[in-house]
Amino acid sequence: MSTTLQAIQEYQESGKLKKALDGILELEKDVKHLDAAQTLSLLLMKARLLLEMGWLHEAENTISEADDLIEQMNTIPHSTILEFKVYSARIDRLRGYGVEARSKLQLLLEKLEKKRHFIPKSDFIRISIMIRLELAVISRKFGRLQESLNLLMQCLNNQNDIADYTKVLYLNNLIGRVYIKIGNTNDGFKWIEKSLKELENSTQLHSLRILECTYDSMALGFAYQGNLKKAITFSKDLLNLESLLDTNRCTAGYLFNLLIFASKNGDSKTFKEAFTKLEHIALSTEIEETKQQYLLIKAMSLKKKNRLVYLVKAQELLKSLIERPLTNYEITISALLSLGDILTRELYMTSNPEIIDELKILVSKMQDISRIIDSHEIIGQVMLIQAKIAMIEKNFSQSKDYLNKARQIANDHQNPKLSAAISDGYDSLLNLANSSILNMKSNEIPHDIVSHINISHDLDFSPLIGLKRKVLGKEKPIWLVILTSGGISIFSKSFDPNMTINDQFVAGLVAAIDILGKESLPEQGSVERISYQDHNIVIKRSNGLLFCYAFSKQSWPALEKLERFITSLKDEEQLWAALTRDIPFLTRDEKIALNEISKGIFC
């Protein structure tokens, strides 16, 4: 009997799930020859196998059967009971109840710790890893990437104690994947390549399963780097490996990523072939995430066709998708953003103000998700969308408030990707704020503004959106001028040795624009940025002075530098007093000091 059970286990570990299931069903015919402990072991193996195959209903029935048997037994290993409970939590996760599964698993971890002295060490470590792996998966799908990474590192440390070679390689892959999701592709590839080097020369089936996972991680890493051709190649290779393993346990997820890569790369042939396969799986699966992956791909495909009839169908699919359970934050957020783009397009065509209320409802849903997954990035990016909606309503002061809050979040968490998105949003805001559209007296929806709004443009949830990560462009400093409120130049500096500043011209230009801004844009108070020829000029007011900085590239880092410059001057009490006295005057030494401060900040 033990040899037969061992053979089934070997089939399962090597990926031959159908053969393993056939073996279990054969043994069940002779269940009368098995004692209670053997029957329980068989049910445990069967539950694990059915979960791998995605047969959730059958797995649930098996666990229920095991529960009935456990009630009749006098002595049951604590580890066996806990393992069944882990599988029950996994069913919850796969059905889309991740929050509930997470709570169950955390309680199981506490129970395991209490039973530590009653469980053999090897079983304790094995169950501990099982629970933490499930929690790590949920954390990753909920966007809690650092939490997921910490759990995986704990698993790896425990796994080394029992020297399970294949599990270590599997954990290396998962750790690499989380690093990639965080945006650290260099460290991600280092972890993944640890597995790749060990596996590429192996022909053992259990090694092929890990190699399959490794190829999936490699595809994701190349996608994050923007190398879609390599991402597609690895995705196709791992689908070929899947066919060798006599199971399609992960095919839907692989197809989903391949569809994203093919769509971004304009590979219509690959897209069509992969979509047909995903559709076949999605229509018969019990796994909620697979269903949602299919609905999202179908909706985004319809959305690209641009015809009204297809947009309506895409909108219906997306609305149904966002009402489904949260299984993977990337899917739900992507659905919300795609729906936001469709609504913005409809707003442009119809000028119906009710659509603005619908956009605000989408924002509210994104805020709910951000609270569940505790993601500063999503909170910051939701504020970007709120800023854009405020633009549509011509409430530019509120739009700027949202951008300032998002900027603070990006700074607090040192997130350059979010900073880049904020910079673009801020530039867009200021371009619109300085345009003639603000002088409209009508309550109509401003089409010039709506045409510039793309809800998903700045947001990046790779591989679903924006595979190439933005970085802030480093601005090129041109000149700096400090003026009195009356437009008199106190200090000027050219950062280009071949350029001479005409103080009177610059002073007149900036003062005139500042006065015009106050008169024509009373809601904004004053213009903070203007474009002149090939230059951008940011303007900040402080203590009756106008600080003006001309540069090229993005405005956001330039604004931060100008604010830092003003703060530095205020810290120099004698210099600040010279600038702000009734008749400003700078001595030679004060000018030298001011020049050094400006070089240190702007150059």
Secondary structure, 3 states (H helix, E strand, C coil): CHHHHHHHHHHHHCCCHHHHHHHHHHHHCCHHHCCHHHHHHHHHHHHHHHHHHCCHHHHHHHHHHHHHHHHHCCCCCHHHHHHHHHHHHHHHHHCCCHHHHHHHHHHHHHHHHHCHHHCCHHHHHHHHHHHHHHHHHHHHHCCCHHHHHHHHHHHHHHHHHHCCHHHHHHHHHHHHHHHHHHCCHHHHHHHHHHHHHHHCCCCCHHHHHHHHHHHHHHHHHHHHCCCHHHHHHHHHHHHHHHHHCCCCCCHHHHHHHHHHHHHHHCCHHHHHHHHHHHHHHHCCCCCHHHHHHHHHHHHHHHHHCCCHHHHHHHHHHHHHHHCCCCCCHHHHHHHHHHHHHHHHHHHHHHCCCHHHHHHHHHHHHHHHHHHHHCCHHHHHHHHHHHHHHHHHCCCHHHHHHHHHHHHHHHHHCCCHHHHHHHHHHHHHHHHHHCCHHHHCCCCCCCHHHHCCCCCCCCCCCCCCCCCCCCCCCCCEEEEEEEEECCCCEEEEEECCCCCCCCHHHHHHHHHHHHHHHHHHCCCCCCCCEEEECCEEEEEEEECCEEEEEEEECCHHHHHHHHHHHHHHHHHCHHHHHHHHCCCCCCCHHHHHHHHHHHHHHHC
